[in-house]
Structures are given as C-alpha cells and as structure tokens.
Amino acid sequence: MAPLPRVDIDKPKFDQSNYVGRAKHFFLVTNPLNIFATNAQLERARQIVLKYRAGKDVPECATIEDIWKAKYLYDSAFHPETGEKQLIIGRMSAQMPMNMLITGCMMTFYKSTPAVVFWQWVNQTFNAIVNYTNRSGTSPISNQQLITSYCLATGGALGTALTLNHMVKNMNPLVGRLVPLAAVASANCINIPCMRMQELRNGVVLVDEKNNEVGISTKAAFVGISAVVASRIFMAMPGMTLTPLLVNTLEKRGFFKKYPRANAPLQTLFCGFVLLFATPLGCAFFSQRAAIKVDSLEPGVREDIKKKRPELGTVWYNKGL
C-alpha cells in the first residue's frame, strides 16, 4: 500500500480565512453523532492521530480521508491543547441535543416562576460545564472561582428572566416568548468571562505560524472571550426567535387548542432542527485559532515580541469555543 500523503492535521481541513471554510469545519466539529462514539472508538482515533503526527505508518487508514475522519472524531472529544478527554456533555458535539432539550423547555414553560427558575438553573449549569470544558489552554481554575462564576451567571439569568417576565405580563404574548433569549444573552455575558477569569488575569499563550510560543497576552484573552460571547448569542438567537414566531402563528390558528399536547414536543424538535445549523454557523463567525496583530497587543508584550522576533507582524492563540 502506498504511503499516505503528509498534511498538517493540526490545522483544520478547510480554509479558515473565510466563513464558508469555517462553517464546513464546525459542521464536522459539532456533529451530534460523535457523542455516540464509544471509548474504544475514541481511543482508536487518538492512536491514529498520534501515529500520523509522529510520521509513523497508520495501517488502520487506507486514505487521507480516513485520517481526517479520525482527527475530527478525536477533536470532538479531546481538548485541542491539553489533550484531556472532555466530559461528554461539555463537548461541542453535545451542544445541539442538550440545547434542544433545554431551550425547548425554557420557551415552553416560560410563564411559571418555578419553571423559569428551574430551567434557567439547568441552562446555566450546562453552560458552566461547556465553558469550563472548552476554555483556552491549560489555565487552572479554582473551586472558589467555579462556584463564584456559576452563582453570578445563574443569578444574572434568573434576575433577567424574572424581571422581564414581570414587565411583559400585559404585552403581546410574542414579547413574553422572547424573554428566555434575553436571559440567555445576559447570562452568557456573565458566565463565559467568569468561567475564564484566569485567562483574563494571566493571559493566553501566543504562538507563531509554526506553533512556537512567543508570549502571553491578556489583550488576546479579552478579544477571544468577547468573540466567544458573541458566537454563543448568535447560536442561541435563531432557535429562540424563530420558535416563538412559529408557536405564535400556530396559536393564532388554533393548532394548540386542537392538539394541546403538541406544544412542548413541537417547540423542542423545532429548536433542535434550527440548532443543528445554528450551532456550527454561530461557531464559524470567528476562527478558533484566532489571529491578532502584534501592534495591537499590550505594550509590554508587543515590545518583547518585537525585540525577540522583529519579523512577526501577526501571532495566533486559541480563543476557545
């Protein structure tokens, strides 16, 4: 058998300089079918990746496409920098099914105060796990910081949801159905920065085009985390705006009077359908391996890089997801 061609599998299969390439990449990264991979399948994919990286023969793979399949399966379960296996519900492949259930329930049971409290708590617990799992680099996070971040995000989401629910009681029902989106957006603005506070304090690792470390920057951490917040809100918006519009239309036409039990399943399944596309398309707004100009870094880091590597105009870092 002819040797397999050598490609850099540590870079995405598709061109990340344009949105279409990033979207193709994240459709593979967030593929919900990957959560059904067994430990044996994940370990096989890991071994294939390690062998290929080391330049060894990979008899398990007949073509370069087999290598890419193993690499994307590996990426779906292991952290890109630390290599640790991620908690299954924190993986990007779990985003669609988990958010389908949680978002569907948040929008179905948005009127009752106990239901609002319960589902916002579930959502922020899930978000905390996802944000911790997909943090950038090897940044340590203390138990105290985990608890503080979790409480702040949950409190922010609950406060927003309950306040807005009270304000829109006498407004159009469609406005009330949009309250969960406002709560989720506000919570993301709290949860993600809190869960990744160590990066904001200590900075993220900057590398050159060959992945050689050239510095550590808090400015890059701020830019990267801001991009993640925006992406998460973009991911939530389609399902949490289109679903209320659909439900409002069906309600006006008497659909739910005729089929009252269809409300929760219909909202949940429609959310899932929308999230199947919104999750990768939202992630694709920004490249995970983000670039930043050396001239835009904080003065100390900028001067240090220019002193050691004057030819570098751009550096890269992992912004997380």
C-alpha positions as CSV (number, residue, x, y, z in Angstrom):
1,M,0.0,0.0,0.0
2,A,1.3,3.4,-1.0
3,P,2.2,5.7,1.9
4,L,-0.4,8.3,2.9
5,P,0.3,11.9,1.9
6,R,1.6,14.2,4.6
7,V,-0.8,17.0,5.6
8,D,-0.8,19.2,8.7
9,I,-3.8,17.7,10.6
10,D,-3.3,20.2,13.5
11,K,-4.8,22.8,11.1
12,P,-8.5,22.4,10.1
13,K,-9.2,20.5,6.9
14,F,-10.9,23.6,5.4
15,D,-9.6,27.1,4.8
16,Q,-10.3,29.1,8.0
17,S,-9.7,32.5,6.4
18,N,-13.3,32.6,5.1
19,Y,-16.7,32.0,6.6
20,V,-17.6,29.0,4.3
21,G,-14.4,27.2,5.2
22,R,-15.0,27.7,9.0
23,A,-18.6,26.6,8.6
24,K,-17.6,23.3,7.0
25,H,-15.1,22.8,9.7
26,F,-17.5,23.4,12.6
27,F,-20.3,21.2,10.9
28,L,-17.8,18.4,11.5
29,V,-16.7,19.5,14.9
30,T,-20.2,19.9,16.3
31,N,-21.6,16.7,14.6
32,P,-24.0,15.4,17.2
33,L,-23.5,11.8,16.1
34,N,-20.0,12.0,17.6
35,I,-21.4,11.8,21.1
36,F,-22.4,8.1,20.4
37,A,-18.7,7.2,19.8
38,T,-17.5,4.6,22.3
39,N,-14.4,4.9,24.4
40,A,-12.8,2.2,22.1
41,Q,-13.6,4.3,19.0
42,L,-12.2,7.4,20.6
43,E,-9.0,5.7,21.7
44,R,-8.6,4.3,18.2
45,A,-9.0,7.8,16.7
46,R,-6.5,9.1,19.3
47,Q,-3.9,6.5,18.4
48,I,-4.3,7.2,14.6
49,V,-3.8,10.9,15.2
50,L,-0.7,10.3,17.4
51,K,0.9,7.9,14.9
52,Y,0.2,10.2,11.9
53,R,1.6,13.2,13.8
54,A,4.8,11.2,14.6
55,G,5.2,10.3,10.9
56,K,4.6,6.6,11.5
57,D,2.7,4.2,9.3
58,V,-1.1,4.1,10.0
59,P,-2.3,0.7,8.7
60,E,-5.8,1.4,10.0
61,C,-6.3,4.1,7.4
62,A,-6.4,3.4,3.6
63,T,-6.8,7.1,2.5
64,I,-6.1,10.6,3.8
65,E,-9.9,10.9,4.3
66,D,-9.7,8.2,6.9
67,I,-7.1,10.2,8.7
68,W,-9.3,13.3,8.7
69,K,-12.3,11.3,10.0
70,A,-10.2,10.1,12.9
71,K,-8.9,13.6,13.5
72,Y,-12.3,15.2,13.7
73,L,-13.6,12.4,15.9
74,Y,-10.5,13.0,18.1
75,D,-11.2,16.7,18.2
76,S,-14.8,16.1,19.2
77,A,-13.8,14.5,22.5
78,F,-10.3,15.8,23.4
79,H,-9.2,19.3,24.3
80,P,-7.1,20.8,21.5
81,E,-4.3,22.0,23.8
82,T,-4.2,19.8,26.9
83,G,-5.3,16.5,25.1
84,E,-7.5,15.6,28.0
85,K,-10.8,13.7,27.3
86,Q,-13.6,16.1,27.8
87,L,-16.8,15.5,29.9
88,I,-19.3,14.2,27.4
89,I,-22.0,16.9,27.9
90,G,-19.3,19.7,27.7
91,R,-18.2,18.6,24.2
92,M,-19.3,20.7,21.2
93,S,-20.9,17.6,19.7
94,A,-23.4,17.7,22.6
95,Q,-24.4,21.3,22.0
96,M,-27.3,20.6,19.7
97,P,-29.1,17.8,21.6
98,M,-28.5,19.4,25.0
99,N,-29.5,22.9,23.9
100,M,-32.5,21.4,22.0
101,L,-33.9,20.0,25.3
102,I,-33.1,22.9,27.5
103,T,-34.1,25.7,25.0
104,G,-37.3,23.9,24.1
105,C,-38.3,23.6,27.8
106,M,-37.2,27.2,28.6
107,M,-39.6,28.5,25.9
108,T,-42.4,26.1,26.7
109,F,-42.5,26.8,30.4
110,Y,-41.6,30.5,30.5
111,K,-44.7,31.8,32.3
112,S,-44.4,29.9,35.6
113,T,-41.9,31.3,38.1
114,P,-40.8,27.9,39.5
115,A,-40.3,26.6,35.9
116,V,-38.3,29.8,34.9
117,V,-36.1,29.3,38.0
118,F,-35.6,25.5,37.3
119,W,-34.8,25.8,33.6
120,Q,-32.6,28.8,33.9
121,W,-30.7,26.9,36.6
122,V,-30.4,23.9,34.3
123,N,-29.2,26.0,31.5
124,Q,-26.5,27.8,33.5
125,T,-25.3,24.5,35.0
126,F,-24.9,23.2,31.4
127,N,-23.2,26.5,30.3
128,A,-20.8,26.4,33.2
129,I,-19.7,22.8,32.2
130,V,-19.4,23.8,28.5
131,N,-17.4,27.0,29.3
132,Y,-15.0,25.1,31.6
133,T,-14.6,22.2,29.2
134,N,-13.8,24.5,26.2
135,R,-11.6,27.0,28.0
136,S,-8.4,28.1,26.3
137,G,-5.2,26.4,27.2
138,T,-4.2,24.9,30.5
139,S,-5.5,27.8,32.6
140,P,-6.2,26.4,36.1
141,I,-9.5,27.3,37.7
142,S,-10.1,27.1,41.5
143,N,-13.2,25.6,43.1
144,Q,-13.9,29.0,44.6
145,Q,-13.8,30.6,41.2
146,L,-16.0,27.9,39.7
147,I,-18.7,28.4,42.4
148,T,-18.5,32.2,42.1
149,S,-18.8,32.1,38.3
150,Y,-21.7,29.7,38.5
151,C,-23.6,31.7,41.1
152,L,-23.1,35.0,39.2
153,A,-24.3,33.6,35.9
154,T,-27.3,31.8,37.4
155,G,-28.2,34.9,39.4
156,G,-27.9,37.1,36.3
157,A,-30.0,34.8,34.2
158,L,-32.7,34.4,36.8
159,G,-32.8,38.1,37.6
160,T,-33.2,39.0,33.9
161,A,-35.8,36.3,33.2
162,L,-38.0,37.1,36.3
163,T,-37.7,40.9,35.9
164,L,-38.6,40.8,32.2
165,N,-41.4,38.3,32.8
166,H,-43.0,40.7,35.2
167,M,-42.5,43.7,32.8
168,V,-44.2,41.9,29.8
169,K,-47.1,40.4,31.6
170,N,-49.6,42.7,29.8
171,M,-47.8,42.8,26.5
172,N,-48.2,40.8,23.3
173,P,-47.6,37.1,24.1
174,L,-44.8,37.0,21.4
175,V,-42.8,39.5,23.5
176,G,-43.1,37.2,26.5
177,R,-41.7,34.3,24.5
178,L,-38.6,36.3,23.7
179,V,-37.7,36.7,27.4
180,P,-35.7,33.5,27.6
181,L,-33.4,34.8,24.8
182,A,-32.7,38.0,26.8
183,A,-31.9,35.9,29.9
184,V,-29.6,33.6,28.0
185,A,-27.8,36.5,26.3
186,S,-27.3,38.3,29.6
187,A,-26.1,35.1,31.3
188,N,-23.6,34.4,28.5
189,C,-22.1,37.9,29.1
190,I,-21.5,36.9,32.8
191,N,-20.9,33.2,32.7
192,I,-18.2,33.0,30.0
193,P,-15.9,35.7,31.3
194,C,-16.3,34.5,34.9
195,M,-15.5,30.9,34.0
196,R,-12.4,32.0,32.1
197,M,-11.3,34.7,34.5
198,Q,-7.8,33.1,34.8
199,E,-7.2,33.9,31.1
200,L,-8.3,37.5,31.6
201,R,-6.0,37.8,34.6
202,N,-3.0,35.8,33.4
203,G,-3.4,35.9,29.6
204,V,-3.4,33.3,26.8
205,V,-0.4,31.8,25.0
206,L,0.6,33.4,21.7
207,V,2.3,31.4,19.0
208,D,3.8,32.0,15.6
209,E,2.7,30.2,12.4
210,K,4.6,27.1,13.4
211,N,3.0,27.0,16.9
212,N,6.2,28.2,18.7
213,E,5.3,30.1,21.9
214,V,6.2,33.8,21.6
215,G,4.4,35.4,24.5
216,I,1.4,35.6,26.8
217,S,-1.3,38.2,26.4
218,T,-4.3,39.4,28.4
219,K,-5.5,41.6,25.5
220,A,-5.8,38.5,23.3
221,A,-7.7,36.7,26.1
222,F,-10.2,39.6,26.2
223,V,-10.6,39.7,22.4
224,G,-11.0,35.9,22.3
225,I,-13.5,35.7,25.1
226,S,-15.6,38.6,23.7
227,A,-15.8,36.7,20.4
228,V,-16.9,33.5,22.2
229,V,-19.7,35.5,24.0
230,A,-20.9,36.9,20.6
231,S,-20.8,33.5,19.0
232,R,-22.9,31.9,21.8
233,I,-25.5,34.6,21.5
234,F,-25.6,34.2,17.7
235,M,-26.0,30.4,18.2
236,A,-29.0,30.9,20.5
237,M,-30.8,33.7,18.5
238,P,-32.2,31.7,15.6
239,G,-33.9,29.0,17.7
240,M,-35.1,31.4,20.4
241,T,-36.6,33.9,17.9
242,L,-37.9,31.6,15.1
243,T,-39.5,29.2,17.6
244,P,-41.7,31.9,19.3
245,L,-42.7,33.1,15.8
246,L,-43.8,29.6,14.8
247,V,-45.6,29.0,18.1
248,N,-47.4,32.4,18.0
249,T,-48.6,31.7,14.4
250,L,-49.8,28.2,15.3
251,E,-51.5,29.5,18.5
252,K,-53.4,32.1,16.4
253,R,-54.6,29.4,14.1
254,G,-55.9,27.3,16.9
255,F,-53.4,24.5,16.4
256,F,-52.7,24.1,20.1
257,K,-56.3,24.1,21.1
258,K,-56.8,21.1,18.8
259,Y,-53.5,19.4,19.8
260,P,-52.6,20.7,23.3
261,R,-50.0,18.1,24.0
262,A,-48.0,19.0,20.8
263,N,-46.7,22.3,22.4
264,A,-43.6,21.1,24.2
265,P,-42.5,18.4,21.7
266,L,-43.0,20.7,18.7
267,Q,-41.0,23.5,20.3
268,T,-38.2,21.2,21.4
269,L,-37.9,19.4,18.0
270,F,-38.1,22.7,16.0
271,C,-35.3,24.1,18.3
272,G,-33.3,21.0,17.6
273,F,-33.7,21.4,13.8
274,V,-32.6,25.1,14.0
275,L,-29.7,24.4,16.4
276,L,-28.4,21.7,14.0
277,F,-27.5,24.5,11.7
278,A,-27.2,27.5,14.1
279,T,-24.5,25.8,16.3
280,P,-21.8,25.3,13.6
281,L,-22.8,28.5,11.8
282,G,-22.6,30.5,15.0
283,C,-19.2,29.0,15.9
284,A,-18.0,29.9,12.4
285,F,-18.3,33.6,12.9
286,F,-14.8,33.5,14.3
287,S,-11.8,31.2,13.8
288,Q,-10.9,29.1,16.8
289,R,-7.2,29.7,16.0
290,A,-7.5,33.4,16.2
291,A,-5.0,35.9,14.8
292,I,-4.1,39.2,16.4
293,K,-1.7,41.9,15.1
294,V,1.5,42.3,17.3
295,D,1.0,46.1,17.1
296,S,-2.4,45.8,18.8
297,L,-1.1,43.8,21.8
298,E,-0.4,45.4,25.2
299,P,2.8,47.5,25.2
300,G,5.0,45.1,27.3
301,V,4.1,42.0,25.2
302,R,4.4,43.9,22.0
303,E,7.8,45.2,22.8
304,D,9.0,41.8,24.0
305,I,7.9,40.1,20.7
306,K,9.4,42.8,18.5
307,K,12.7,42.5,20.4
308,K,12.9,38.7,20.0
309,R,11.0,38.3,16.7
310,P,11.0,41.5,14.8
311,E,9.8,39.8,11.6
312,L,6.5,38.8,13.3
313,G,3.5,41.0,12.3
314,T,0.8,38.6,13.4
315,V,0.5,36.0,16.2
316,W,-2.1,33.4,17.0
317,Y,-3.9,32.0,20.0
318,N,-6.7,29.5,20.8
319,K,-9.8,31.6,21.6
320,G,-11.7,28.6,22.9
321,L,-15.3,27.8,21.8
